[in-house]
């Protein structure tokens, strides 16, 4: 999944990933969602983006932790027009960039 994220975005930034079973949902959520209701790229509690399920013996549900800038943009957007809890990632943030799409970090001006 990490390789797929890097390939799709063209960015070397990989978000923190969480792979959990249904029994482990409470480690991420106070009120866990039902797995059947999860949709790809759905944002939950302004903290996690659902990436999909992986079946390797058990079923693991993969989530990416949102960075603080994405979280702030989502909360600002929800204050304007969306219901709390979940949101659509295809909506644009205040900067005009889709909320789920990370930008490329600038290069360092001073080499290490």
Backbone torsions as a table, in degrees:
resi	resn	phi	psi	omega
1	UNK	NA	-40.1	179.2
2	UNK	-61.4	-42.1	178.9
3	UNK	-64.7	-40.1	178.9
4	UNK	-63.4	-41.8	179.1
5	UNK	-62.5	-43.1	179.5
6	UNK	-66.2	-42.5	-179.8
7	UNK	-63.6	-43.5	-178.3
8	UNK	-68.0	-40.8	-174.5
9	UNK	-87.6	-22.9	-175.4
10	UNK	71.4	15.7	-176.5
11	UNK	-118.0	144.0	-179.4
12	UNK	-83.8	-0.3	177.4
13	UNK	-79.6	126.3	176.3
14	UNK	-119.1	124.3	-179.7
15	UNK	-68.4	163.0	175.0
16	UNK	-66.7	126.0	-177.6
17	UNK	-105.3	143.2	177.2
18	UNK	-125.6	126.2	175.2
19	UNK	-115.1	116.1	-176.2
20	UNK	-132.8	152.6	172.0
21	UNK	-88.5	172.5	-180.0
22	UNK	-61.4	-33.6	179.4
23	UNK	-68.4	-22.4	-178.0
24	UNK	-96.7	2.5	-179.3
25	UNK	-56.1	-33.6	-178.3
26	UNK	-66.2	-16.9	175.9
27	UNK	-72.8	-21.8	179.5
28	UNK	-105.3	-32.3	-171.6
29	UNK	-128.6	136.8	174.0
30	UNK	-67.1	-43.3	176.2
31	UNK	-117.9	92.7	-174.4
32	UNK	-62.9	140.3	175.4
33	UNK	-74.7	160.4	173.8
34	UNK	-79.5	129.9	-178.1
35	UNK	-56.1	-33.3	-178.7
36	UNK	-65.9	-24.1	-177.3
37	UNK	-89.1	-5.0	-177.6
38	UNK	-77.1	139.5	177.7
39	UNK	-123.5	145.9	179.7
40	UNK	-56.4	135.5	-179.3
41	UNK	71.4	10.0	176.7
42	UNK	-74.0	136.1	178.3
43	UNK	-99.3	131.5	-178.6
44	UNK	-116.8	130.3	177.2
45	UNK	54.4	26.6	-179.2
46	UNK	55.9	21.3	-177.5
47	UNK	-126.9	-31.7	-174.2
48	UNK	-129.9	144.0	173.0
49	UNK	-109.8	126.8	178.6
50	UNK	-77.7	125.5	-177.5
51	UNK	-101.4	-29.0	-179.9
52	UNK	147.3	179.0	179.9
53	UNK	-110.1	144.5	177.2
54	UNK	-123.8	130.2	-179.4
55	UNK	-107.0	108.0	174.9
56	UNK	-134.5	79.3	-171.1
57	UNK	80.6	-80.0	172.5
58	UNK	-88.3	165.0	175.6
59	UNK	-95.4	123.6	176.8
60	UNK	-110.2	134.0	178.2
61	UNK	-101.0	126.7	-173.6
62	UNK	-101.5	128.6	179.3
63	UNK	-126.7	144.5	173.1
64	UNK	-107.6	130.8	177.0
65	UNK	-76.2	130.5	179.6
66	UNK	-74.4	144.2	176.5
67	UNK	-77.0	163.5	-176.0
68	UNK	-57.2	-31.8	179.3
69	UNK	-69.2	-41.0	176.9
70	UNK	-64.9	-41.2	179.5
71	UNK	-62.0	-44.4	179.7
72	UNK	-63.7	-41.7	179.5
73	UNK	-64.4	-39.9	178.7
74	UNK	-65.2	-43.5	-179.0
75	UNK	-66.6	-37.3	177.0
76	UNK	-64.8	-43.5	-179.2
77	UNK	-66.2	-39.7	179.2
78	UNK	-64.6	-35.3	177.8
79	UNK	-62.5	-25.9	-178.2
80	UNK	-86.7	-48.6	-170.0
81	UNK	-152.4	0.2	-176.5
82	UNK	-114.1	154.6	177.6
83	UNK	-75.1	148.5	-178.5
84	UNK	-68.9	157.5	176.1
85	UNK	104.1	-61.1	-179.6
86	UNK	-131.5	160.8	179.4
87	UNK	-152.5	167.1	178.1
88	UNK	-95.2	126.8	-177.2
89	UNK	-75.4	-11.3	-177.6
90	UNK	-82.0	-8.0	176.2
91	UNK	-73.5	151.1	-177.3
92	UNK	-89.6	149.3	175.4
93	UNK	-82.2	-177.4	-179.6
94	UNK	-62.3	-24.5	179.7
95	UNK	-86.8	-4.3	-179.3
96	UNK	90.1	-2.4	179.1
97	UNK	-91.3	136.4	176.6
98	UNK	-54.8	138.4	-172.8
99	UNK	-59.2	-39.9	-177.5
100	UNK	-79.3	-8.0	-176.2
101	UNK	-98.4	121.6	178.9
102	UNK	-85.0	152.8	178.5
103	UNK	-94.9	162.5	178.3
104	UNK	-77.0	134.2	178.9
105	UNK	-73.1	145.2	178.7
106	UNK	-68.7	151.8	178.0
107	UNK	-72.5	154.9	176.9
108	UNK	-70.2	141.5	178.0
109	UNK	-84.0	-23.1	179.7
110	UNK	-115.3	121.3	-179.8
111	UNK	-68.4	153.8	178.6
112	UNK	-75.0	NA	NA
